[in-house]
Amino acid sequence: MENKFKIEQPQKTNEARVKPEAKPASSGKSLFSGLEKRLKLESYFEEGFPVQYLPKILFVVLLSLIYISNTHYAEKTTRQIDRAQSDVEDLRADFTTLKSDVMFASKQSEVARRVKPLGLKESLNPPFKVIVKE
């Protein structure tokens, strides 16, 4: 049988050799594989799915779903509050503008100018008080 793999000799160069960094204690294995070995997850499923843990798992899943839906509801409510606050600011600005327009339009000089085309004139005599004696 013929050897198909060849081992090449390293070439000699003048480059500085860098020592590889020390690896963590897991020696290149991932965090999850170490966690799996420590928890011995494979032993739980040797005889099939552990049904005795099913209510606890479903309870945790239910709590997770409630937590996620509560978070979405809170974010949605926050967006609605922000939108309502911006609407209130716009309406307040409109109210202030309309109020100043009404105040200007109700001034005596402005009213006199607007009714002049109708033929009404401003009275030059001041108003007087009518007193009725019994």
mmCIF file of the C-alpha atoms, coordinates in Angstrom:
data_MODEL
# 
_entry.id   MODEL 
# 
loop_
_atom_site.group_PDB 
_atom_site.id 
_atom_site.type_symbol 
_atom_site.label_atom_id 
_atom_site.label_alt_id 
_atom_site.label_comp_id 
_atom_site.label_asym_id 
_atom_site.label_entity_id 
_atom_site.label_seq_id 
_atom_site.pdbx_PDB_ins_code 
_atom_site.Cartn_x 
_atom_site.Cartn_y 
_atom_site.Cartn_z 
_atom_site.occupancy 
_atom_site.B_iso_or_equiv 
_atom_site.pdbx_formal_charge 
_atom_site.auth_seq_id 
_atom_site.auth_comp_id 
_atom_site.auth_asym_id 
_atom_site.auth_atom_id 
_atom_site.pdbx_PDB_model_num 
ATOM 1   C CA . MET A 1 1   ? 0.000   0.000   0.000  1.00 0.00 ? 1   MET A CA 1 
ATOM 2   C CA . GLU A 1 2   ? 1.326   3.376   -1.004 1.00 0.00 ? 2   GLU A CA 1 
ATOM 3   C CA . ASN A 1 3   ? 1.494   6.361   1.330  1.00 0.00 ? 3   ASN A CA 1 
ATOM 4   C CA . LYS A 1 4   ? -0.515  9.202   -0.185 1.00 0.00 ? 4   LYS A CA 1 
ATOM 5   C CA . PHE A 1 5   ? 0.422   11.805  2.374  1.00 0.00 ? 5   PHE A CA 1 
ATOM 6   C CA . LYS A 1 6   ? 3.729   13.578  2.223  1.00 0.00 ? 6   LYS A CA 1 
ATOM 7   C CA . ILE A 1 7   ? 5.302   15.385  5.105  1.00 0.00 ? 7   ILE A CA 1 
ATOM 8   C CA . GLU A 1 8   ? 7.076   18.477  3.955  1.00 0.00 ? 8   GLU A CA 1 
ATOM 9   C CA . GLN A 1 9   ? 10.100  19.748  5.764  1.00 0.00 ? 9   GLN A CA 1 
ATOM 10  C CA . PRO A 1 10  ? 9.797   23.348  6.981  1.00 0.00 ? 10  PRO A CA 1 
ATOM 11  C CA . GLN A 1 11  ? 11.773  25.800  4.928  1.00 0.00 ? 11  GLN A CA 1 
ATOM 12  C CA . LYS A 1 12  ? 14.518  27.636  6.686  1.00 0.00 ? 12  LYS A CA 1 
ATOM 13  C CA . THR A 1 13  ? 14.067  31.386  6.610  1.00 0.00 ? 13  THR A CA 1 
ATOM 14  C CA . ASN A 1 14  ? 15.443  34.357  8.478  1.00 0.00 ? 14  ASN A CA 1 
ATOM 15  C CA . GLU A 1 15  ? 12.011  35.340  9.811  1.00 0.00 ? 15  GLU A CA 1 
ATOM 16  C CA . ALA A 1 16  ? 11.515  35.423  13.544 1.00 0.00 ? 16  ALA A CA 1 
ATOM 17  C CA . ARG A 1 17  ? 9.563   32.492  14.817 1.00 0.00 ? 17  ARG A CA 1 
ATOM 18  C CA . VAL A 1 18  ? 6.502   33.317  16.854 1.00 0.00 ? 18  VAL A CA 1 
ATOM 19  C CA . LYS A 1 19  ? 5.444   30.890  19.520 1.00 0.00 ? 19  LYS A CA 1 
ATOM 20  C CA . PRO A 1 20  ? 1.736   30.094  19.459 1.00 0.00 ? 20  PRO A CA 1 
ATOM 21  C CA . GLU A 1 21  ? -0.273  31.674  22.246 1.00 0.00 ? 21  GLU A CA 1 
ATOM 22  C CA . ALA A 1 22  ? -1.277  29.539  25.176 1.00 0.00 ? 22  ALA A CA 1 
ATOM 23  C CA . LYS A 1 23  ? -4.778  28.175  24.671 1.00 0.00 ? 23  LYS A CA 1 
ATOM 24  C CA . PRO A 1 24  ? -7.391  28.153  27.426 1.00 0.00 ? 24  PRO A CA 1 
ATOM 25  C CA . ALA A 1 25  ? -7.898  25.077  29.564 1.00 0.00 ? 25  ALA A CA 1 
ATOM 26  C CA . SER A 1 26  ? -10.575 23.772  27.180 1.00 0.00 ? 26  SER A CA 1 
ATOM 27  C CA . SER A 1 27  ? -7.783  23.236  24.624 1.00 0.00 ? 27  SER A CA 1 
ATOM 28  C CA . GLY A 1 28  ? -9.652  24.557  21.581 1.00 0.00 ? 28  GLY A CA 1 
ATOM 29  C CA . LYS A 1 29  ? -13.077 23.175  22.396 1.00 0.00 ? 29  LYS A CA 1 
ATOM 30  C CA . SER A 1 30  ? -16.020 25.486  22.360 1.00 0.00 ? 30  SER A CA 1 
ATOM 31  C CA . LEU A 1 31  ? -17.789 26.741  25.428 1.00 0.00 ? 31  LEU A CA 1 
ATOM 32  C CA . PHE A 1 32  ? -20.919 24.806  24.576 1.00 0.00 ? 32  PHE A CA 1 
ATOM 33  C CA . SER A 1 33  ? -19.160 21.473  24.229 1.00 0.00 ? 33  SER A CA 1 
ATOM 34  C CA . GLY A 1 34  ? -17.584 21.921  27.661 1.00 0.00 ? 34  GLY A CA 1 
ATOM 35  C CA . LEU A 1 35  ? -20.932 22.926  29.090 1.00 0.00 ? 35  LEU A CA 1 
ATOM 36  C CA . GLU A 1 36  ? -22.565 19.895  27.504 1.00 0.00 ? 36  GLU A CA 1 
ATOM 37  C CA . LYS A 1 37  ? -19.998 17.555  29.042 1.00 0.00 ? 37  LYS A CA 1 
ATOM 38  C CA . ARG A 1 38  ? -20.343 19.091  32.493 1.00 0.00 ? 38  ARG A CA 1 
ATOM 39  C CA . LEU A 1 39  ? -24.143 18.973  32.477 1.00 0.00 ? 39  LEU A CA 1 
ATOM 40  C CA . LYS A 1 40  ? -24.146 15.493  30.928 1.00 0.00 ? 40  LYS A CA 1 
ATOM 41  C CA . LEU A 1 41  ? -27.040 16.351  28.625 1.00 0.00 ? 41  LEU A CA 1 
ATOM 42  C CA . GLU A 1 42  ? -26.589 13.193  26.582 1.00 0.00 ? 42  GLU A CA 1 
ATOM 43  C CA . SER A 1 43  ? -27.458 10.997  29.559 1.00 0.00 ? 43  SER A CA 1 
ATOM 44  C CA . TYR A 1 44  ? -30.893 12.633  29.862 1.00 0.00 ? 44  TYR A CA 1 
ATOM 45  C CA . PHE A 1 45  ? -31.952 11.526  26.398 1.00 0.00 ? 45  PHE A CA 1 
ATOM 46  C CA . GLU A 1 46  ? -30.565 7.977   26.394 1.00 0.00 ? 46  GLU A CA 1 
ATOM 47  C CA . GLU A 1 47  ? -33.893 6.464   27.402 1.00 0.00 ? 47  GLU A CA 1 
ATOM 48  C CA . GLY A 1 48  ? -36.053 8.945   25.482 1.00 0.00 ? 48  GLY A CA 1 
ATOM 49  C CA . PHE A 1 49  ? -37.510 12.340  26.281 1.00 0.00 ? 49  PHE A CA 1 
ATOM 50  C CA . PRO A 1 50  ? -37.782 12.965  30.039 1.00 0.00 ? 50  PRO A CA 1 
ATOM 51  C CA . VAL A 1 51  ? -41.534 13.514  30.435 1.00 0.00 ? 51  VAL A CA 1 
ATOM 52  C CA . GLN A 1 52  ? -41.289 14.333  34.147 1.00 0.00 ? 52  GLN A CA 1 
ATOM 53  C CA . TYR A 1 53  ? -39.643 17.679  33.275 1.00 0.00 ? 53  TYR A CA 1 
ATOM 54  C CA . LEU A 1 54  ? -42.275 18.615  30.688 1.00 0.00 ? 54  LEU A CA 1 
ATOM 55  C CA . PRO A 1 55  ? -44.524 20.718  33.019 1.00 0.00 ? 55  PRO A CA 1 
ATOM 56  C CA . LYS A 1 56  ? -41.525 22.731  34.223 1.00 0.00 ? 56  LYS A CA 1 
ATOM 57  C CA . ILE A 1 57  ? -40.288 23.271  30.672 1.00 0.00 ? 57  ILE A CA 1 
ATOM 58  C CA . LEU A 1 58  ? -43.741 24.368  29.507 1.00 0.00 ? 58  LEU A CA 1 
ATOM 59  C CA . PHE A 1 59  ? -44.017 26.731  32.482 1.00 0.00 ? 59  PHE A CA 1 
ATOM 60  C CA . VAL A 1 60  ? -40.681 28.346  31.618 1.00 0.00 ? 60  VAL A CA 1 
ATOM 61  C CA . VAL A 1 61  ? -41.725 28.635  27.956 1.00 0.00 ? 61  VAL A CA 1 
ATOM 62  C CA . LEU A 1 62  ? -45.018 30.238  29.015 1.00 0.00 ? 62  LEU A CA 1 
ATOM 63  C CA . LEU A 1 63  ? -43.212 32.722  31.264 1.00 0.00 ? 63  LEU A CA 1 
ATOM 64  C CA . SER A 1 64  ? -40.819 33.538  28.408 1.00 0.00 ? 64  SER A CA 1 
ATOM 65  C CA . LEU A 1 65  ? -43.715 34.191  26.027 1.00 0.00 ? 65  LEU A CA 1 
ATOM 66  C CA . ILE A 1 66  ? -45.446 36.408  28.592 1.00 0.00 ? 66  ILE A CA 1 
ATOM 67  C CA . TYR A 1 67  ? -42.200 38.321  29.147 1.00 0.00 ? 67  TYR A CA 1 
ATOM 68  C CA . ILE A 1 68  ? -41.683 38.843  25.411 1.00 0.00 ? 68  ILE A CA 1 
ATOM 69  C CA . SER A 1 69  ? -45.290 39.923  24.817 1.00 0.00 ? 69  SER A CA 1 
ATOM 70  C CA . ASN A 1 70  ? -45.112 42.315  27.779 1.00 0.00 ? 70  ASN A CA 1 
ATOM 71  C CA . THR A 1 71  ? -41.963 43.878  26.347 1.00 0.00 ? 71  THR A CA 1 
ATOM 72  C CA . HIS A 1 72  ? -43.608 44.348  22.940 1.00 0.00 ? 72  HIS A CA 1 
ATOM 73  C CA . TYR A 1 73  ? -46.706 45.847  24.571 1.00 0.00 ? 73  TYR A CA 1 
ATOM 74  C CA . ALA A 1 74  ? -44.581 48.274  26.616 1.00 0.00 ? 74  ALA A CA 1 
ATOM 75  C CA . GLU A 1 75  ? -42.649 49.412  23.528 1.00 0.00 ? 75  GLU A CA 1 
ATOM 76  C CA . LYS A 1 76  ? -45.891 49.854  21.564 1.00 0.00 ? 76  LYS A CA 1 
ATOM 77  C CA . THR A 1 77  ? -47.396 51.901  24.403 1.00 0.00 ? 77  THR A CA 1 
ATOM 78  C CA . THR A 1 78  ? -44.260 54.045  24.602 1.00 0.00 ? 78  THR A CA 1 
ATOM 79  C CA . ARG A 1 79  ? -44.470 54.755  20.866 1.00 0.00 ? 79  ARG A CA 1 
ATOM 80  C CA . GLN A 1 80  ? -48.150 55.713  21.207 1.00 0.00 ? 80  GLN A CA 1 
ATOM 81  C CA . ILE A 1 81  ? -47.341 58.051  24.102 1.00 0.00 ? 81  ILE A CA 1 
ATOM 82  C CA . ASP A 1 82  ? -44.565 59.722  22.098 1.00 0.00 ? 82  ASP A CA 1 
ATOM 83  C CA . ARG A 1 83  ? -46.914 60.139  19.123 1.00 0.00 ? 83  ARG A CA 1 
ATOM 84  C CA . ALA A 1 84  ? -49.645 61.604  21.370 1.00 0.00 ? 84  ALA A CA 1 
ATOM 85  C CA . GLN A 1 85  ? -47.170 64.038  22.951 1.00 0.00 ? 85  GLN A CA 1 
ATOM 86  C CA . SER A 1 86  ? -46.050 65.303  19.550 1.00 0.00 ? 86  SER A CA 1 
ATOM 87  C CA . ASP A 1 87  ? -49.723 65.694  18.525 1.00 0.00 ? 87  ASP A CA 1 
ATOM 88  C CA . VAL A 1 88  ? -50.425 67.664  21.712 1.00 0.00 ? 88  VAL A CA 1 
ATOM 89  C CA . GLU A 1 89  ? -47.462 69.955  20.991 1.00 0.00 ? 89  GLU A CA 1 
ATOM 90  C CA . ASP A 1 90  ? -48.740 70.563  17.443 1.00 0.00 ? 90  ASP A CA 1 
ATOM 91  C CA . LEU A 1 91  ? -52.260 71.269  18.693 1.00 0.00 ? 91  LEU A CA 1 
ATOM 92  C CA . ARG A 1 92  ? -50.933 73.616  21.392 1.00 0.00 ? 92  ARG A CA 1 
ATOM 93  C CA . ALA A 1 93  ? -48.993 75.553  18.747 1.00 0.00 ? 93  ALA A CA 1 
ATOM 94  C CA . ASP A 1 94  ? -52.125 75.746  16.559 1.00 0.00 ? 94  ASP A CA 1 
ATOM 95  C CA . PHE A 1 95  ? -54.197 76.913  19.546 1.00 0.00 ? 95  PHE A CA 1 
ATOM 96  C CA . THR A 1 96  ? -51.693 79.660  20.366 1.00 0.00 ? 96  THR A CA 1 
ATOM 97  C CA . THR A 1 97  ? -51.669 80.848  16.751 1.00 0.00 ? 97  THR A CA 1 
ATOM 98  C CA . LEU A 1 98  ? -55.474 80.859  16.475 1.00 0.00 ? 98  LEU A CA 1 
ATOM 99  C CA . LYS A 1 99  ? -55.837 82.594  19.842 1.00 0.00 ? 99  LYS A CA 1 
ATOM 100 C CA . SER A 1 100 ? -53.500 85.404  18.769 1.00 0.00 ? 100 SER A CA 1 
ATOM 101 C CA . ASP A 1 101 ? -55.396 85.740  15.449 1.00 0.00 ? 101 ASP A CA 1 
ATOM 102 C CA . VAL A 1 102 ? -58.729 86.022  17.287 1.00 0.00 ? 102 VAL A CA 1 
ATOM 103 C CA . MET A 1 103 ? -57.282 88.566  19.730 1.00 0.00 ? 103 MET A CA 1 
ATOM 104 C CA . PHE A 1 104 ? -56.006 90.649  16.806 1.00 0.00 ? 104 PHE A CA 1 
ATOM 105 C CA . ALA A 1 105 ? -59.287 90.356  14.889 1.00 0.00 ? 105 ALA A CA 1 
ATOM 106 C CA . SER A 1 106 ? -61.335 91.452  17.930 1.00 0.00 ? 106 SER A CA 1 
ATOM 107 C CA . LYS A 1 107 ? -59.455 94.717  18.466 1.00 0.00 ? 107 LYS A CA 1 
ATOM 108 C CA . GLN A 1 108 ? -61.632 97.803  18.027 1.00 0.00 ? 108 GLN A CA 1 
ATOM 109 C CA . SER A 1 109 ? -59.577 99.228  15.180 1.00 0.00 ? 109 SER A CA 1 
ATOM 110 C CA . GLU A 1 110 ? -59.596 95.910  13.291 1.00 0.00 ? 110 GLU A CA 1 
ATOM 111 C CA . VAL A 1 111 ? -63.374 95.494  13.741 1.00 0.00 ? 111 VAL A CA 1 
ATOM 112 C CA . ALA A 1 112 ? -63.918 99.061  12.494 1.00 0.00 ? 112 ALA A CA 1 
ATOM 113 C CA . ARG A 1 113 ? -61.762 98.412  9.427  1.00 0.00 ? 113 ARG A CA 1 
ATOM 114 C CA . ARG A 1 114 ? -63.673 95.212  8.589  1.00 0.00 ? 114 ARG A CA 1 
ATOM 115 C CA . VAL A 1 115 ? -67.182 96.695  8.920  1.00 0.00 ? 115 VAL A CA 1 
ATOM 116 C CA . LYS A 1 116 ? -66.393 99.856  6.950  1.00 0.00 ? 116 LYS A CA 1 
ATOM 117 C CA . PRO A 1 117 ? -67.339 98.213  3.606  1.00 0.00 ? 117 PRO A CA 1 
ATOM 118 C CA . LEU A 1 118 ? -70.753 97.334  5.108  1.00 0.00 ? 118 LEU A CA 1 
ATOM 119 C CA . GLY A 1 119 ? -71.497 100.994 5.717  1.00 0.00 ? 119 GLY A CA 1 
ATOM 120 C CA . LEU A 1 120 ? -71.111 100.926 9.484  1.00 0.00 ? 120 LEU A CA 1 
ATOM 121 C CA . LYS A 1 121 ? -69.130 103.700 11.121 1.00 0.00 ? 121 LYS A CA 1 
ATOM 122 C CA . GLU A 1 122 ? -67.335 103.903 14.399 1.00 0.00 ? 122 GLU A CA 1 
ATOM 123 C CA . SER A 1 123 ? -69.065 106.081 16.985 1.00 0.00 ? 123 SER A CA 1 
ATOM 124 C CA . LEU A 1 124 ? -67.141 109.173 17.995 1.00 0.00 ? 124 LEU A CA 1 
ATOM 125 C CA . ASN A 1 125 ? -69.185 109.689 21.185 1.00 0.00 ? 125 ASN A CA 1 
ATOM 126 C CA . PRO A 1 126 ? -68.309 107.518 24.137 1.00 0.00 ? 126 PRO A CA 1 
ATOM 127 C CA . PRO A 1 127 ? -71.021 105.187 25.390 1.00 0.00 ? 127 PRO A CA 1 
ATOM 128 C CA . PHE A 1 128 ? -73.207 106.395 28.232 1.00 0.00 ? 128 PHE A CA 1 
ATOM 129 C CA . LYS A 1 129 ? -74.984 104.607 30.990 1.00 0.00 ? 129 LYS A CA 1 
ATOM 130 C CA . VAL A 1 130 ? -78.791 104.566 31.164 1.00 0.00 ? 130 VAL A CA 1 
ATOM 131 C CA . ILE A 1 131 ? -80.088 104.621 34.727 1.00 0.00 ? 131 ILE A CA 1 
ATOM 132 C CA . VAL A 1 132 ? -83.761 103.873 35.362 1.00 0.00 ? 132 VAL A CA 1 
ATOM 133 C CA . LYS A 1 133 ? -85.251 105.142 38.613 1.00 0.00 ? 133 LYS A CA 1 
ATOM 134 C CA . GLU A 1 134 ? -88.211 103.350 40.077 1.00 0.00 ? 134 GLU A CA 1 
# 
